[in-house]
Amino acid sequence: MLERIIAQSIRFRWLVMALVLVSAAVGVWSFQRLPVDATPDITNVQIQINTEAPGYSPLEAEQRITFPVETAVAGVPGLQYTRSVSRYGLSQVTVIFDDGTDIFFARQLVNERLQNALSQLPPGIRPELGPIATGLGEIFMYTIEAKPGARRPDGQPYTTEDMRTLQDWVIRPQLRNTKGVTEVNTIGGYERQYHVTPRPESLAAFGITMAEVVEALERNNANVGAGYVERSGEQYLIRVPGQASTREDLSQIVIATRGGVPIRIAEVADVGMGQELRTGAATENGRETVLATVLMLAGENSRVVAQAAAASLDEAAKALPDGVTASPVYDRTNLVDRAIETVEKNLLEGALLVILVLFLLLGNIRAALITAAIIPFTMLLTITGMVRFGVSGNLMSLGALDFGLIVDGAVIIVENCLRRFGEAQHRLGRLLNRDERFSLAASASSEVIRPSLFGVMIITLVYVPIFALTGVEGKMFHPMAITVVIALTAALVLSLTFVPAAVAMFVTGKVQEQESFLMRWARIGYQPALDFAMRARTLMVVLAVALVAIAGFGASRMGSEFVPNLDEGDIAMHALRIPGTSLSQAIAMQTALEARISKFPEVERVVAKIGTAEVATDPVPPSVADTFIMLKDRKDWPDPRKPRGKLVEEMEAAVNEVPGSKYEFTQPIQMRFNELLSGVRADVAIKIFGDDLDELLKLGAEIEGIVGGVEGAADPQTEQITGLPVLQITPDRAALARLGLSIDDVQQVIATSMGGTTAGQIFEGDRRF
């Protein structure tokens, strides 16, 4: 069978060449579609269910929202497990599915379950699914800020509220339309709001309740359509406008009448512009800012999407007022380019080295070029296969390619063909004609195709057990195994078809019968060594066993890790402060911290997310901050040879001088992976389960002390689950009964007075506040 394939390949050599060129063209086209990233995406298939619950304590969020949602999604096909976080005003349930589950199908199933669970949730509470993103989804970050001295058209300086408004209504919509972007998450600044602040003394004087004020605002702020009428053959639409559009419109809304006199909003409340009660903030280089994170749709090409997001940001920035800029602070393209540049450099050097060795060993430039041609053709076929099987190009997949293995089969065939050509020319005393060359090429290739095939198959079988890996291990190493198997298969097919045909067509002229000078020189040194080894067989076996034993002992004393850490080029620092730290205090502490970090000459800029962003992909309290330390290029460092670990140690020593915080150092992608996979940011986490929170905290402190003594452990921390200060207002039921009031009346008054109640929206063009 194999001999027949070789013979037909030589017979239809032009067809083989055409097919190889077509395959190469398809490979070039596939290369444009190959997803490229720095590392494989090891995130499991998961869906985040976020539910905003304004005013709910963590216990209430757990009882009234988290538990019903977890119960609703239980039993969904493909479900592995769920985990949840209940914080003030927020519930998040993360649903983990089996690997291979279609994320869109899983979201549909979860959404159906949530629709059925709405009746079990409090009125007005509606869960929302998080963005379709993975641990590699945060590909681009940028800040919006005003230049020093920049002012608004009214002459006032720009505020973070202005920056947030520009982000929400100018920049964000354009970036969300970018292909491959699933969400643009914003943190920092204030959302602009119209505030109606009742005056208690005025309400009491007019006998107006808080509920009446809210109801008046809701009933007097809408436009209504009333169908149409026909007159004289024309159709007139009926419209009843009632939408408030200015503060004056709100002030003139009538709440009630007393003695025929209307009581307006302006008479019992102050109307003005205000700011939201926010749950998070952002800082940059020691000052508050507005920070946005572009999330990539799962499965997209991070490099392409990041470049498209940068282009969209440049385009959107043209619409910003003078003095306002939007500048990138993190771009995944830089990391991907560095990783791919490393792979390309190694592959190119490997290819050139293989070509040089082939020429020196084979002694025939045409034969060496034919063998070397296997490398680019195999690469292009491999890329086509990677696109077909959904494998991204990264350090693990592309870095696993070994050109020596790829050309192994071709070298055996070409070398045997050259030997047979040289012998025939020496025997005949002339050059071979075409028919003789074709016949010898088929015969020589057939002689060695089976050992060549077996060699490639054995190497391929070495990678087969990797496909049995599951979970994180499988996601990490499957791309490597798939890529290598595709490459070896492609090389085998080319060795079976292209190489014999190319040798028969292009290896013409005189072929040396003897070995190349390099092989003859190597044989001079190797032959005596081989003779000695054969005479001292026992000694050689003893030495080999001893070397293996020494190597085994040395390996047992070495440390080990799952995979080497990828140097992402930037540093991520997790800052934990005392539970109950207010957002304003956290901002003050963070700005002082950033001022200290910015003094390092290796640091270009420092940005931080404090608390929870608009889309709660990472729900944390204000006492927690994720700090991203962007480093300069190494060539701009005072000491470019300084190890990254030493820089981290110096930073850790510096920040530990700032009181009131604990710190964990990691890298941006690494932190996000840990967070999504296990719900925590650390490399190793120990979870303790129970109902007594105080006992859990006590056990956690004990375990922290134990693991802190483990060699190699750094920054052991216990997550704070208690200690949040609460001001509790307990209704007096007897007093309420005497006054004819319900508990709900008191709760609504307190909620509206302290936290506010949404009573409608004001439209300013295409913007809503």
C-alpha positions in Angstrom: 0.0 0.0 0.0 2.7 2.5 1.0 4.9 1.5 -2.0 1.9 2.1 -4.3 1.3 5.6 -2.8 5.0 6.5 -3.4 4.9 5.2 -6.9 1.7 7.1 -7.8 3.1 10.3 -6.1 6.1 10.1 -8.5 3.9 9.3 -11.4 1.5 12.2 -10.7 4.2 14.5 -9.4 2.8 17.7 -10.9 -0.5 17.0 -9.2 1.3 16.4 -5.9 3.2 19.7 -6.3 -0.1 21.5 -7.1 -1.8 20.0 -4.0 1.0 20.9 -1.8 1.0 24.5 -3.0 -2.8 24.7 -2.6 -2.5 23.3 0.9 0.2 26.0 1.6 -2.2 28.7 0.3 -4.9 27.4 2.6 -2.4 27.5 5.4 -1.6 31.1 4.7 -5.3 31.9 4.7 -5.8 29.9 7.9 -2.9 31.8 9.5 -5.0 35.0 9.2 -7.8 33.3 11.2 -5.6 31.6 13.8 -6.4 32.8 17.4 -3.2 34.0 19.0 -2.6 34.5 22.7 0.3 34.3 25.1 -0.9 31.1 26.9 -3.7 28.6 26.6 -7.1 29.5 28.1 -7.5 27.2 31.1 -10.7 28.7 32.4 -13.5 26.2 32.9 -16.9 26.7 31.3 -18.8 29.0 33.7 -21.6 31.5 33.9 -21.8 34.3 36.4 -25.3 35.3 37.7 -25.1 38.8 39.1 -28.1 40.2 41.1 -28.1 43.8 42.4 -30.0 44.1 45.7 -29.7 47.7 46.9 -29.8 47.9 50.7 -29.6 44.2 51.3 -27.2 43.0 53.9 -24.9 40.0 53.1 -27.2 37.7 55.2 -30.3 39.0 53.5 -28.7 38.6 50.0 -27.7 35.1 50.9 -31.2 34.1 52.2 -33.5 35.9 49.8 -31.4 35.8 46.5 -28.4 33.6 46.5 -30.0 30.5 47.9 -33.1 30.6 45.6 -30.8 31.2 42.5 -28.5 28.3 43.5 -31.6 26.1 44.0 -33.0 27.1 40.6 -29.9 26.2 38.6 -29.4 22.9 40.5 -29.7 19.9 38.1 -29.0 21.8 34.9 -27.5 19.3 32.4 -23.7 19.4 32.4 -23.6 21.1 35.8 -20.4 20.4 37.9 -21.0 22.7 40.9 -21.9 26.2 41.9 -20.2 28.7 44.2 -21.5 32.0 45.4 -20.6 35.3 47.0 -23.1 37.4 49.0 -22.1 40.9 49.8 -23.8 44.2 50.7 -26.2 45.0 47.8 -25.0 42.1 45.6 -25.4 38.4 45.0 -23.2 36.5 42.6 -23.6 32.8 41.8 -21.0 31.2 39.5 -22.2 28.0 37.7 -19.5 25.7 36.6 -20.2 23.2 33.7 -18.4 20.2 32.3 -15.6 20.9 29.9 -16.8 20.9 26.3 -20.2 22.3 27.2 -21.3 24.9 24.6 -21.4 28.1 26.6 -24.3 29.6 24.6 -26.4 26.5 25.2 -25.5 26.6 28.9 -26.5 30.2 29.1 -29.9 29.4 27.5 -30.5 26.6 30.1 -29.5 28.9 33.0 -31.7 31.7 31.7 -34.7 29.5 31.5 -34.2 28.3 35.1 -33.9 32.0 36.2 -37.1 32.9 34.5 -38.9 30.2 36.5 -37.2 31.4 39.7 -38.3 35.1 39.5 -41.4 34.4 41.6 -39.2 33.2 44.5 -37.2 36.4 44.5 -38.2 39.8 46.1 -40.1 42.2 43.9 -38.0 44.3 41.7 -35.0 41.9 41.9 -33.9 40.5 38.6 -30.7 38.4 38.1 -28.5 39.1 35.1 -26.0 36.8 33.3 -22.4 38.0 33.3 -20.5 38.7 30.1 -19.3 35.8 27.9 -15.7 36.0 28.8 -12.9 33.9 30.2 -9.7 34.3 32.2 -8.1 35.8 29.1 -11.0 38.1 28.5 -9.5 41.3 30.1 -7.5 42.4 27.1 -7.5 46.2 27.2 -7.8 48.9 29.8 -7.9 52.6 29.5 -8.5 55.7 31.6 -10.4 58.9 30.9 -9.0 62.0 32.4 -8.8 65.8 31.9 -5.5 67.5 31.3 -4.3 69.9 34.0 -6.1 73.2 33.6 -8.8 71.9 31.2 -12.2 73.4 31.8 -15.8 72.8 30.7 -17.6 75.3 28.4 -19.1 76.9 31.5 -15.6 77.6 32.8 -15.7 75.0 35.7 -12.9 72.4 35.9 -13.8 68.9 34.8 -14.8 66.4 37.5 -14.8 62.6 37.7 -18.5 62.8 37.1 -17.9 64.5 33.8 -15.3 61.8 32.9 -17.8 59.0 33.8 -20.5 60.6 31.6 -18.2 60.8 28.6 -17.2 57.2 29.2 -20.8 56.0 29.4 -22.3 57.9 26.5 -19.4 58.6 24.1 -16.6 56.0 24.4 -18.3 52.9 25.7 -21.0 52.6 23.0 -18.5 52.7 20.3 -16.2 50.1 21.9 -19.1 47.8 22.5 -19.7 47.7 18.8 -16.2 46.5 18.1 -16.1 42.9 16.7 -15.1 40.4 19.4 -15.9 42.7 22.4 -18.5 41.3 24.7 -18.5 44.0 27.4 -16.8 47.3 28.5 -16.8 47.4 32.3 -16.4 50.7 34.0 -15.3 51.7 37.5 -14.6 55.0 39.0 -16.1 58.5 38.9 -19.8 59.1 39.6 -22.8 58.4 37.5 -24.7 61.6 36.9 -28.1 61.8 38.7 -30.9 64.2 39.3 -31.6 64.4 43.1 -34.8 65.4 44.7 -34.0 65.8 48.4 -37.1 66.3 50.6 -37.0 68.7 53.5 -38.6 66.9 56.5 -39.9 70.1 58.1 -41.6 71.1 54.9 -43.1 67.6 54.5 -44.5 67.8 58.0 -45.9 71.3 57.5 -47.8 70.3 54.4 -48.7 66.8 55.7 -46.9 65.2 52.8 -45.3 61.8 53.1 -42.2 60.6 51.4 -44.2 58.0 49.5 -46.3 60.7 48.0 -43.3 62.5 46.7 -42.0 59.4 45.0 -45.4 58.6 43.6 -45.8 62.2 42.2 -42.4 61.9 40.5 -43.3 58.6 39.0 -46.7 59.7 37.8 -45.6 62.9 36.2 -42.6 61.9 34.1 -43.7 60.0 31.0 -44.8 60.5 27.4 -47.9 58.6 26.2 -49.1 57.7 22.7 -52.9 57.5 22.2 -53.2 56.0 18.7 -54.2 58.2 15.8 -57.2 60.0 14.2 -58.1 60.6 10.6 -59.1 64.0 9.3 -59.7 64.9 5.6 -57.8 61.9 4.4 -54.8 62.5 6.6 -53.7 60.5 9.6 -52.7 62.3 12.8 -50.8 60.6 15.5 -51.9 61.4 19.0 -49.1 62.1 21.5 -49.4 63.3 25.1 -45.9 64.6 26.3 -45.3 64.6 30.0 -41.6 63.8 30.2 -39.6 66.1 32.5 -36.4 67.2 30.9 -35.0 69.8 33.3 -34.7 70.5 37.0 -37.3 73.2 36.6 -39.8 70.6 35.2 -39.2 68.4 38.3 -39.6 71.3 40.6 -43.1 72.1 39.2 -44.5 68.7 39.6 -47.6 68.8 41.8 -47.7 66.4 44.7 -51.2 67.2 46.2 -53.6 70.1 46.8 -54.4 71.6 50.2 -57.5 73.8 50.2 -57.4 74.1 46.4 -53.7 75.2 46.5 -51.3 72.9 44.6 -48.3 71.7 46.6 -45.3 71.4 44.2 -42.0 69.5 44.6 -40.1 72.8 44.9 -42.1 73.6 48.1 -41.1 70.5 50.0 -37.8 69.4 48.4 -34.5 70.6 46.9 -33.9 69.6 43.3 -30.4 69.5 41.9 -27.7 67.4 40.4 -26.2 64.7 42.6 -24.0 61.6 42.6 -24.7 58.0 43.0 -23.9 55.9 46.0 -21.1 54.0 44.3 -19.6 50.6 45.3 -16.2 51.1 43.6 -13.6 53.6 42.5 -10.4 53.7 40.4 -7.1 55.5 40.9 -4.1 56.1 38.7 -0.7 57.3 39.9 -2.1 58.6 43.2 -5.2 60.4 41.9 -8.8 59.3 41.3 -9.8 58.5 37.7 -12.3 56.6 35.5 -11.0 53.1 34.4 -12.6 50.9 31.8 -11.8 47.3 31.0 -12.6 45.8 27.6 -13.7 42.1 27.8 -13.2 39.9 24.9 -15.8 37.4 23.7 -14.8 33.8 24.5 -13.0 32.1 21.6 -12.0 35.3 19.8 -8.4 36.3 18.8 -7.1 38.4 21.7 -4.5 40.1 19.6 -6.9 41.1 16.9 -9.6 42.2 19.3 -7.2 44.3 21.4 -5.9 46.0 18.3 -9.5 46.7 17.2 -10.4 48.0 20.6 -7.3 50.4 20.5 -8.4 51.6 17.1 -12.0 52.2 18.3 -10.7 54.1 21.3 -8.7 56.4 19.1 -11.7 57.0 16.9 -14.0 57.6 19.9 -11.4 60.0 21.5 -11.9 62.4 18.5 -15.4 63.1 19.9 -14.1 64.1 23.3 -14.0 67.8 24.4 -10.7 69.7 24.2 -8.5 68.8 27.2 -10.0 65.4 27.8 -8.0 62.3 26.8 -8.6 58.5 26.8 -5.3 56.7 27.1 -4.6 52.9 27.2 -3.0 51.6 30.4 -3.0 47.9 29.6 -2.9 46.3 26.1 -2.8 42.5 25.7 -1.2 43.0 22.3 2.1 43.8 23.9 2.2 40.6 25.8 1.1 38.5 22.9 3.6 40.2 20.6 6.4 39.4 23.0 5.3 35.8 23.3 4.9 35.3 19.6 8.2 37.1 18.9 9.9 34.6 21.2 8.2 31.7 19.4 9.1 33.1 16.0 12.7 33.7 17.0 13.1 30.1 18.3 11.3 28.5 15.3 13.4 30.6 12.8 16.7 29.7 14.5 15.7 26.1 14.7 14.7 26.0 11.0 18.0 27.6 10.0 20.0 25.3 12.1 18.2 22.3 10.7 18.8 23.5 7.1 22.5 24.0 7.9 22.9 20.6 9.4 21.0 18.9 6.6 23.3 20.5 4.0 26.4 19.5 5.9 25.3 16.0 6.4 23.7 15.3 3.1 26.3 17.2 1.0 23.7 18.1 -1.7 22.1 21.5 -1.7 19.0 20.4 -3.7 18.4 17.5 -1.3 18.9 19.7 1.7 16.4 22.3 0.3 13.8 19.5 -0.4 14.2 18.3 3.1 14.0 21.8 4.6 10.9 22.5 2.5 9.1 20.1 4.8 9.4 22.7 7.6 7.3 25.5 6.1 4.8 23.2 4.4 4.3 21.3 7.6 3.9 24.5 9.6 1.2 25.8 7.2 -0.7 22.4 7.3 -0.4 22.5 11.1 -1.9 25.9 11.3 -4.8 24.8 9.1 -5.4 21.9 11.5 -5.1 24.2 14.5 -7.8 26.4 13.1 -10.0 23.4 12.3 -9.7 22.0 15.9 -9.9 25.4 17.6 -6.4 25.4 19.0 -4.9 28.9 19.5 -1.3 29.8 18.7 0.6 30.3 22.0 3.8 29.4 23.8 2.5 25.9 24.7 1.2 24.9 21.3 3.7 26.5 18.9 6.6 26.2 21.3 6.2 22.4 21.4 7.1 22.0 17.7 10.5 20.3 17.1 11.8 20.7 13.6 14.2 17.8 14.1 11.2 15.5 14.6 9.4 17.0 11.6 12.2 16.4 9.1 13.2 13.0 10.6 11.2 10.9 8.1 12.2 13.1 5.1 15.9 12.9 6.0 15.8 9.1 6.0 14.1 9.0 2.6 16.3 11.7 1.0 19.5 10.1 2.4 18.6 6.7 1.1 17.7 8.1 -2.4 21.1 9.9 -2.6 22.9 6.7 -1.6 21.0 4.7 -4.3 21.5 7.5 -6.9 25.3 7.6 -6.2 25.7 3.8 -6.4 23.8 3.6 -9.7 25.8 6.4 -11.3 29.0 4.7 -10.1 27.9 1.4 -11.5 26.7 2.7 -14.8 29.5 5.3 -15.2 27.1 8.0 -16.3 24.2 10.2 -15.1 20.8 8.7 -14.6 18.1 9.4 -17.1 14.6 10.4 -16.0 13.0 7.0 -16.0 16.0 5.5 -14.1 15.8 8.3 -11.6 12.1 8.0 -11.0 12.4 4.2 -10.6 15.2 4.5 -8.1 13.5 7.2 -6.2 10.4 5.0 -5.8 12.5 2.0 -4.9 14.7 3.8 -2.4 11.8 5.5 -0.7 9.9 2.2 -0.4 12.9 0.6 1.3 12.9 3.0 4.2 9.3 4.2 4.4 8.3 1.6 6.9 11.0 2.3 9.5 10.4 6.0 8.9 6.7 5.6 9.4 7.2 3.5 12.6 9.6 6.1 14.0 7.0 8.9 13.5 4.2 6.8 14.8 6.2 6.0 18.0 6.9 9.7 18.6 3.2 10.4 18.0 2.1 7.7 20.5 4.2 9.4 23.2 1.7 12.3 23.1 -1.4 10.2 23.1 -1.6 9.8 26.9 -1.8 13.6 27.2 -5.2 13.5 25.7 -6.4 11.6 28.8 -5.7 14.7 31.0 -8.8 16.5 32.1 -9.5 19.8 33.9 -6.9 22.5 34.0 -4.1 20.0 33.1 -6.0 19.0 29.9 -6.7 22.6 28.9 -3.0 23.5 29.4 -1.4 20.5 27.6 -4.1 19.4 25.0 -3.1 22.3 22.6 0.5 21.1 22.7 -0.4 17.5 22.0 -2.9 18.4 19.3 -0.4 20.6 17.6 2.5 18.1 17.7 0.3 15.3 16.4 -1.0 17.4 13.6 2.5 18.5 12.7 3.9 14.9 12.7 1.0 13.6 10.7 1.5 16.4 8.1 5.2 15.7 8.0 4.5 12.0 7.5 2.1 12.6 4.6 4.6 15.0 3.0 7.4 12.4 3.4 5.2 9.8 1.8 4.2 11.9 -1.2 6.0 15.2 -1.7 9.5 14.1 -0.8 9.8 11.2 -3.2 8.2 13.2 -6.0 10.5 16.2 -5.3 13.6 14.0 -5.2 12.7 12.4 -8.5 12.1 15.7 -10.2 14.8 18.0 -8.8 17.8 15.8 -7.7 19.5 15.6 -11.0 23.2 15.7 -12.1 26.1 14.0 -10.4 25.5 12.6 -6.9 28.4 11.7 -4.7 28.5 8.1 -3.7 30.6 8.7 -0.6 29.5 10.2 2.6 29.9 14.0 3.1 33.2 15.3 4.6 31.4 16.0 7.9 30.2 12.5 8.3 33.6 11.1 7.4 35.2 13.4 10.0 32.7 12.3 12.6 33.3 8.7 11.8 37.0 9.1 12.5 36.3 10.2 16.0 33.3 7.9 16.6 34.8 4.6 15.4 37.6 4.3 18.0 35.1 5.3 20.7 32.7 2.6 19.5 35.4 0.0 19.4 36.4 0.8 23.0 32.8 0.7 24.2 32.3 -2.7 22.6 35.5 -4.1 24.3 34.6 -2.6 27.7 30.9 -3.5 27.6 30.6 -4.2 31.3 32.3 -0.9 32.3 30.0 1.0 29.9 26.9 -0.6 31.4 28.0 0.1 34.9 28.8 3.8 34.0 25.4 4.2 32.3 23.6 2.8 35.4 25.6 5.0 37.7 24.8 8.1 35.6 21.1 7.2 35.6 21.2 6.8 39.4 23.0 10.1 39.9 20.5 11.8 37.7 17.6 10.3 39.5 19.0 11.4 42.9 19.5 14.9 41.5 15.9 15.0 40.1 14.5 14.0 43.5 16.2 17.0 45.1 14.8 19.5 42.6 11.8 21.5 43.2 8.8 21.1 40.8 5.9 23.1 39.6 2.9 22.6 37.2 4.3 24.9 34.5 6.8 27.7 34.6 5.3 31.1 35.3 4.9 33.3 32.2 6.5 36.7 32.7 3.6 38.9 31.7 5.8 42.0 31.9 3.5 43.7 34.5 2.7 43.1 38.2 -0.6 42.7 39.9 -0.9 43.5 43.6 -3.9 42.5 45.7 -4.4 45.0 48.6 -6.6 43.9 51.6 -7.6 46.4 54.2 -9.6 46.2 57.4 -13.2 45.1 56.8 -15.6 48.0 57.0 -13.1 50.5 55.5 -15.1 53.2 53.7 -14.6 53.8 50.0 -13.2 57.3 50.7 -10.7 56.0 53.2 -9.7 53.2 50.8 -9.1 55.8 48.1 -6.9 57.8 50.4 -4.9 54.8 51.4 -4.6 53.6 47.8 -3.4 57.0 46.5 -0.7 57.0 49.3 0.3 53.5 48.3 0.5 54.4 44.6 2.7 57.4 45.3 5.2 55.1 47.0 5.2 52.5 44.2 5.5 55.2 41.5 8.9 56.2 43.0 10.4 53.0 41.6 12.3 53.9 38.4 11.1 50.6 36.7 7.5 51.6 37.1 5.7 53.4 34.3 2.2 53.8 35.8 0.0 52.4 38.5 -3.7 51.9 38.3 -6.1 50.3 40.7 -9.7 49.0 41.0 -11.2 49.6 44.4 -14.4 47.7 45.3 -16.8 46.5 42.6 -17.2 47.7 39.1 -20.4 48.4 37.2 -20.6 44.8 35.9 -19.8 42.7 39.0 -17.4 40.3 37.4 -15.2 40.6 40.5 -17.5 41.4 43.5 -15.3 42.7 46.3 -15.9 45.3 49.1 -14.3 48.7 49.2 -11.6 47.3 51.5 -10.1 45.3 48.7 -8.2 46.8 45.7 -6.6 45.2 42.7 -3.5 47.2 41.8 -1.9 46.9 38.3 1.7 48.0 38.2 2.8 48.6 34.6 6.5 48.3 34.1 8.7 50.1 31.6 10.7 48.2 29.0 13.7 46.5 30.5 16.0 48.6 28.4 14.7 51.6 30.3 15.4 50.2 33.7 18.5 51.5 35.6 19.6 47.8 35.8 18.1 45.9 32.9 19.5 42.6 34.4 17.6 43.0 37.7 15.4 39.9 38.2 11.7 40.5 38.4 11.6 38.6 41.7 14.0 41.0 43.3 11.9 44.0 42.1 8.8 42.4 43.6 10.7 41.9 46.9 11.7 45.6 46.9 8.1 46.7 46.3 6.8 44.4 49.0 9.2 45.9 51.5 8.2 49.4 50.5 4.4 48.9 50.6 4.6 47.1 53.9 5.7 50.4 55.4 2.2 51.7 54.6 0.0 50.7 57.6 -3.5 49.2 57.5 -3.1 46.8 54.6 -1.9 43.4 53.6 -0.6 42.6 50.1 -0.4 39.7 47.7 1.8 40.0 44.6 1.0 38.1 41.3 0.4 38.9 37.6 -2.7 40.2 35.9 -3.6 37.1 33.9 -2.4 34.7 36.6 -4.6 36.5 39.2 -7.7 36.4 36.9 -7.2 32.7 36.2 -6.9 31.8 39.9 -10.0 33.9 40.6 -12.2 32.4 38.0 -11.1 28.8 38.5 -11.4 28.7 42.3 -13.0 32.0 43.4 -9.8 33.1 45.0 -6.7 34.9 43.6 -4.0 32.9 45.4 -2.2 29.9 43.8 -3.2 27.7 46.7 -6.4 28.2 48.7 -7.8 26.3 51.7 -11.6 26.5 52.2 -13.3 25.8 55.5 -17.0 25.1 55.6 -19.4 25.6 58.5 -22.2 27.7 59.9 -20.4 29.5 62.7 -18.6 32.4 61.1 -16.6 33.3 64.3 -15.4 29.7 64.5 -14.5 29.7 60.8 -12.5 32.9 61.3 -10.7 31.3 64.3 -9.8 28.2 62.4 -8.7 30.3 59.4 -6.2 32.2 61.6 -4.8 28.9 62.9 -4.3 27.5 59.4 -2.7 30.8 58.3 -0.1 30.4 61.0 0.6 26.8 60.0 0.9 27.4 56.2 3.0 30.5 56.9 5.8 28.2 58.2 5.8 26.1 55.0 9.0 26.7 53.0 8.3 28.7 49.9 4.9 30.0 51.1 4.5 33.8 50.6 1.8 36.2 51.7 -0.5 33.8 53.5 -3.8 35.7 54.2 -7.2 34.8 55.8 -10.2 36.2 54.0 -12.3 38.4 56.2 -15.9 37.2 56.5 -16.9 39.2 59.6 -16.2 42.5 61.1 -18.3 44.7 58.8 -19.8 47.5 61.0 -23.6 47.8 60.7 -25.9 50.5 62.0 -29.2 48.7 62.7 -32.5 50.5 63.1 -35.0 48.2 64.9 -38.7 49.2 64.5 -40.8 49.4 67.7 -43.8 47.3 66.8 -46.0 48.5 69.7 -45.3 52.1 68.8 -46.1 51.5 65.1 -49.3 49.9 66.1 -50.4 52.9 68.1 -49.6 55.2 65.2 -51.3 52.9 62.6 -48.1 52.4 60.7 -46.6 49.2 59.2 -43.0 48.1 59.3 -42.9 48.5 55.5 -43.8 52.2 55.9 -40.8 52.8 58.2 -38.5 50.7 56.0 -39.4 52.6 52.9 -39.0 56.0 54.6 -35.5 55.0 55.9 -34.5 53.4 52.6 -35.6 56.5 50.6 -34.1 59.0 53.1 -30.7 57.3 53.4 -30.1 55.3 50.3 -32.5 56.9 47.8 -35.2 55.5 45.5 -35.2 55.6 41.7 -38.3 57.5 40.6 -37.7 57.7 36.9 -35.3 59.0 34.3 -34.4 62.3 32.7 -33.5 62.3 29.0 -30.9 64.7 27.6 -30.8 63.8 23.9 -29.7 60.2 23.6 -28.5 60.2 27.2 -30.4 59.0 30.2 -29.9 60.0 33.8 
